[in-house]
């Protein structure tokens, strides 16, 4: 029996690409500057969660980053922006919109609206606190824990 086709199917089914479509796995941040600077205040969100235009806007408006001043020196800012844009997710927005909050994206709302209880949300305190429910979020694993 030839196992090659079966192995190929199994490999694809377990691959990050297959799981990313279900948003259960998203490659985590592997870029040192991005990990260091972003995780100083919050989890370094995987670049694949937002489209390229979102990261570009976010990285050029760091003086008001969700109410905080997250300004970086130009070299670091440009380096992080290049990483995020290169690893961004596909554009699922209408007319090239640049959503800045992952929690406002349709796939996020669909995944969380019915599954997250009021008590769970109160414990997490924010949709931005992925680690509250997804204990392996920083490793890119977002399946239901």
Secondary structure, 3 states (H helix, E strand, C coil): CCCHHHHHHHHHHHCHHHHHHCCCECCCCCCHHHHHHHCCCCCCCCHHHCEHHHHHHHHCCHHHECCECCCCCHHHHHHHHHHHHHCCECCCCHHHCCCCCHHHCHHHHHHHCCCCCHHHHHHHCCCCCHHHCCCCHHHCECCCC
